[in-house]
Amino acid sequence: MSRPGWPPSKREAGEGSVTAFLGLGSNLGDRKRWLEEALRKLAGLPSTQAVRTSSVYETEPWGGVPQPQYLNVVVEVRTGLSPEELLDGALAVERALGRVRAVRWGPRTIDVDLLWMDGQERSTDRLILPHPRLVERAFVLVPLAELEPDLIVHGRSVGAWLSRLPEDARDGEVRRVGGPMLPERAGPSGLDEPIHVEHEDGGPA
């Protein structure tokens, strides 16, 4: 269903904007192209500027469902959107790129997770911030630590959370396969009317 009041005004990210980090992943088809398309669309959201990305990492699937390996990146944005508006934009990017929520933690063309947003915490059916499994996942912590190792999440730095993971999870499951992929200039997202899509369990993916 359409979300009333979307899209927000097309103001530029500037005064009043905050930093947010989003995790992107793909393990179907041309994985790098899906990441590039998702990044372009995120950078074109209203009041949002893509600042930089981590390197590209190839990672083992998480969640126990047999499936191909993923490519993952973390992107830093500056945005004037609220957490809920940014979530709506992220879900709309997934929908535009053919994400089908048939199996929880199953394969997907694209996955876009809102990981952390400066000064914002949420604990609702729609959104939990910081992301509830951020500190458990090497495929998130490794690229996020590349960008901001001193970022504090749940009382510890990202680097400290990463050091607490088993060594094989850090080094065996996550392999750097490419450099940062932020485009020089992002165009409009092409998302005229982002749609709110509920997760299968009503909560975060």
N, C-alpha and C positions, 0 to 999 in steps of 0.2 A: 504494500500500500504506500501511496505517496505520503511524504512527511510534510505537514503544513509549514509554510514559511521557507521552504527550500526552493532554490538555492539562496544562501545569504547574499547580501549586497556584494558587488564585485570590487570592493575596496582592496587596495594593495596591503600586503603584510607590512606593517610598520609600527608606529607608536601603538602600544597596547598589545602587540603580538608577543607570543611566548614560544619557547623551544619545545618541540615534541620529537620523539623517536618512534619510528614505525618499522616493523620487521616485514620483509617481503620474501616469499618462497615460491618455488615452482618445481614440479617434477613430472610434468606431462608435455609432450611435444617439444617445440623449440624453447627450452627453458629460459635462455638468455633473452630472447625476444619478448617473452611474457614479462620478465622483470623490467625490461626497457619500457614496454608499453605502460605497465603499472606506474613506473616512476614518472613518465611523462604526464599521465593523467593526474597523479597526486600533485605534481608541481603546478598543474593548471587549475587546481581547486580554488574557489574564491578565497581571498585574504590569506593565501598560503604561498610560501616561497621555499623551494627545495634548496637546502644549503650545501649538503655534501652527503656522500654515501661511504660506507665501508667498502673494503675489497669484496669480491665475490667469493663465496665459499661453497664447496660441494660437501653435502652432509648426508649422514645416514638417516633414514626415516625414523620418526619418533611416534610412539603410541602403539606399536605392536602389529600394525596392519601391513602385510607384505605389499611392497610397492617400490618403484624406482627411487634412486637417490635424488636429492633436492639440490637446487642452487638457491642460496640465501644471501641477502644483503640487509643491512640496516640503513635507513635513510633518516637524516636529521632535517627537520623542517622548522621554519618560523611561521606561525599562524595566528590569525586573529579569530579563528573559529573556536567555539566551545568544544570541550571533549566530545559531547554528544554529536555536534555537527561534524567534527573530524571523523568520528566513527561512521556516521552516515556516508560521508565521502569515501572512506575506505571500503565500506561494503558495496557502494555503488561501483567502484573500480573493479572489485571482484566480479560483480554481476556483469559488467560491460565486457569483461574478458573471459566470460564463459564458465566461471566458477559454479560447480554443481555440488550441493551439500548432501550427497547420498550416503556417505559413510563417515562417521566422526573420525578425524585424524587420518582420513583416506587420501588418495592421490588427488591432485588438483592442478589446474592450469596456473592459478595464482592464489596466494594467500596473503592478506594484508592485515597485520595485527597492530593495533595501537598499544605500544609498550609502556610509554612514560610521557608525562606532560608536566612541564614546570609549574609547581604550585598547585597541582590538581590531584585530588584523590577521589575515587568513586567506589561505591560498593552497592550496586543495584543489580536487578535482573538483567539489564541491558549491558552494563559496563562496569568492569572492575579495573581501577587504576591504582598503582602500577599493575601491569598485566599479571594475573595470579600465578603463572608458571614461568615468568621471566627468569627467575633465579635458578630454575631447575634445568634449563635447556642450554647446552653448549652451543647449539646453532644460533642462539640469540646472544648469549654472553660473549662469545668470541668476537663477532663483528661489532657489538656494542662497546666492548672494551677497547677495540681498535680506535673507536671515535672518542670515547669518554671513559677512560678507566677509573676516574675518580668520582663519577656520578654516584650519588648515594641513593640506594634503593633498600627500603626496609632496614635502615640503620647500618648498612654496610656498603662499601664501594663496589661497583661492578667488578673491578679487578679482584677484590677479596672474595666475592661470590664465585668468580671463575676459578680461583685457586682452591676452593673447597670441593670442586667437582673431581671425580676420579680422573687420573691422568689419561687413561684410555678414552674417556669421554671427550677430553679436550683435544687430544692429538690424533686419536684413531678415528673419530667420528666426524671431524671437521677439518677440511683441507682447503687451503687458499688456492684458487684456480684462476683468479683474475683481479685486476686492480679496480679502483673506484669507477663507477659508471654514470656519474651525474652528467646529464646533457648540458651543453653550453647554454642553451636557451630553451625553455619549455614553453610550448604553446598552450592554447586553451585545452581544458580537460576533455571537452566533448561530452560532458555529463550535464545535460540540461535539467534533468530531474532525478537526482539520486534517490534510491528506494531503500527503505529500511527492511533488512532481511534478518529474521530471527534465526539464531543458531538452533541446531537440532534439540539441544537440551535447554534452550532458553537462556543460556549464559554464554560467556566468552569461549571462543574456539581454543 
